[in-house]
């Protein structure tokens, strides 16, 4: 199949997503406490000597966070944003697999079926449809098999089934999320794997498409994962989404007492357009489609809202702020998105 021109898409409505993530406001104190615990754990790891994306040794200091516990550096070669410390095996296991991943799965493994389907509809179905539309020149998408790596509770797997992909499987290291996803959907397409076996699963996979939705930034060694994908002749496409070094990061530096949605917890590094272009060239991929959108403006609202609330402002003033952002947020975000300055991007890449 030949793709004559890349498919580019910009922007996404955020209203439904805000309702799903409203706990970031109502439970801000809890999330701040948890992110600070992880930052403290991260600061105990050995220091990073090379860029996580390209192994370059020249890292330029930009800023620090979490009471100066963690410094962040820009790679002079590929532009990747690197945290000061290494994502060690011990760090990754404590984040993702302690207590079968129950802590990390807090937001996902206690949903009702209605809540689950709502998350699928507003977050994961649009991602699945973008993949389908990107492959629209394929005569029969049912012939394509997909392995969703880091599938969590199976939201994306469920969405793929619903829009016509019949051969889909998901793998994840969290036993809690795998059990929850299989139980709530009454299927067996999600499989729990050990953290150290992820690359081996990909190496042996016969899937045509590997999806990495919000995964690459969590992997201990993304370079090894991408190399494993490149060497597997069965795999034809990689569909991924990653968080980006965007306006949201600047907001998180300023607002110390508001939960950092973007650069905190397990997000110890962030991609840039430049660092993504570097890895696409390095691993001999070809860009088929791209979708740039984000929540930077909504993060601005959340930071202002939580800070004002802590100052004891009236409910009327808070509601005025909500109404203001409801009117302007998507339009403002679109201005960032179309310039590729958003907080995330989805890419479909084809192996050359």
URBELKA-V409605 format. One record per residue. N is the residue number from 1. PSI is psi in degrees with one decimal (* if undefined). Layout:
N,PSI
N,PSI
This chain:
1,130.7
2,132.9
3,113.0
4,-31.9
5,138.7
6,144.2
7,124.6
8,135.2
9,144.9
10,139.4
11,154.6
12,135.0
13,140.0
14,-3.5
15,-47.2
16,-36.8
17,-36.5
18,-37.2
19,-38.3
20,-36.7
21,21.4
22,-20.2
23,-19.8
24,-24.5
25,-51.3
26,-28.2
27,32.6
28,-44.2
29,-44.3
30,-46.7
31,-34.8
32,-43.4
33,-43.8
34,-41.2
35,-34.6
36,-34.1
37,-45.0
38,-38.3
39,-38.9
40,-42.7
41,-44.1
42,-38.3
43,-11.6
44,-5.5
45,168.1
46,153.2
47,146.0
48,135.0
49,-20.9
50,160.1
51,135.7
52,-23.9
53,-40.1
54,-1.2
55,11.8
56,142.7
57,-16.1
58,96.8
59,126.5
60,124.3
61,136.1
62,-50.3
63,173.2
64,161.9
65,174.4
66,56.5
67,42.8
68,15.2
69,-30.3
70,125.5
71,154.3
72,142.3
73,147.0
74,134.3
75,128.5
76,-17.8
77,-53.0
78,-5.3
79,9.1
80,145.4
81,119.2
82,135.1
83,160.7
84,-23.2
85,165.5
86,142.1
87,85.6
88,167.0
89,-39.5
90,-43.7
91,-47.7
92,-41.1
93,-38.9
94,-31.1
95,-47.4
96,-25.6
97,-12.5
98,134.9
99,39.6
100,26.1
101,17.5
102,-38.0
103,-47.9
104,-28.3
105,7.5
106,-41.7
107,-13.7
108,-27.8
109,12.2
110,16.0
111,152.9
112,167.7
113,-37.4
114,-43.7
115,-38.6
116,-49.0
117,-32.7
118,-41.1
119,-41.1
120,-47.8
121,-45.2
122,-23.1
123,-47.7
124,-31.4
125,-42.4
126,-35.0
127,-43.5
128,-41.1
129,-34.6
130,-41.5
131,-46.6
132,-44.9
133,-32.1
134,-23.9
135,20.9
136,-17.7
137,-7.1
138,132.2
139,-40.6
140,100.0
141,-19.7
142,-19.6
143,-10.7
144,128.9
145,145.7
146,133.8
147,115.2
148,106.0
149,132.1
150,45.3
151,-14.5
152,-128.3
153,11.1
154,19.7
155,-47.0
156,-37.3
157,-46.3
158,-45.3
159,-39.2
160,-42.8
161,-42.3
162,-26.2
163,7.8
164,-3.6
165,122.9
166,-22.6
167,84.6
168,139.2
169,148.8
170,145.7
171,146.0
172,158.3
173,-10.1
174,110.2
175,-37.7
176,-48.5
177,-39.4
178,-47.9
179,-40.9
180,-47.1
181,-44.5
182,-39.0
183,-47.6
184,-27.1
185,-5.3
186,44.9
187,176.8
188,30.6
189,-2.8
190,134.3
191,132.6
192,131.2
193,162.6
194,147.5
195,-41.8
196,-8.0
197,3.6
198,-48.6
199,-34.0
200,-38.2
201,-41.1
202,-37.7
203,-37.6
204,-6.9
205,143.4
206,9.5
207,147.7
208,-32.2
209,130.8
210,124.5
211,136.0
212,76.0
213,105.0
214,40.4
215,-42.2
216,-33.9
217,-13.5
218,-16.5
219,137.8
220,-41.4
221,83.2
222,-29.2
223,-42.9
224,-40.7
225,-45.9
226,-36.2
227,-37.7
228,-41.9
229,-44.4
230,-36.6
231,-17.6
232,111.0
233,-18.4
234,-32.6
235,126.3
236,-32.1
237,152.5
238,124.3
239,116.0
240,156.5
241,142.5
242,152.7
243,150.2
244,154.0
245,101.9
246,-171.1
247,-36.6
248,-38.2
249,-41.4
250,-38.9
251,-40.1
252,-28.3
253,-37.4
254,-46.0
255,91.8
256,-22.7
257,16.4
258,140.4
259,130.1
260,99.3
261,-29.1
262,-56.8
263,77.1
264,177.4
265,-126.4
266,-9.0
267,91.6
268,-6.2
269,160.0
270,147.5
271,160.9
272,166.7
273,-38.8
274,-43.1
275,-29.2
276,-42.7
277,-36.1
278,-47.3
279,-31.0
280,-43.4
281,-42.3
282,-44.7
283,13.6
284,49.5
285,162.0
286,130.6
287,122.2
288,-44.9
289,158.2
290,142.5
291,111.7
292,121.6
293,166.8
294,-174.9
295,27.4
296,-45.1
297,-36.0
298,-31.1
299,-36.9
300,-47.1
301,-48.2
302,-41.9
303,-42.9
304,-43.0
305,-49.6
306,-39.6
307,-43.1
308,-41.1
309,-38.3
310,-17.7
311,2.7
312,31.2
313,164.5
314,158.2
315,-33.6
316,-43.4
317,-40.5
318,-42.0
319,-36.0
320,-39.8
321,-42.6
322,-47.0
323,-38.5
324,-49.6
325,-31.6
326,-32.6
327,-33.2
328,-15.2
329,-48.7
330,-37.1
331,-41.7
332,-42.1
333,-38.5
334,-34.5
335,-36.0
336,-44.2
337,-47.1
338,-14.7
339,7.9
340,41.3
341,20.4
342,172.1
343,-6.5
344,164.8
345,145.5
346,134.2
347,135.6
348,120.3
349,141.1
350,138.0
351,135.5
352,*
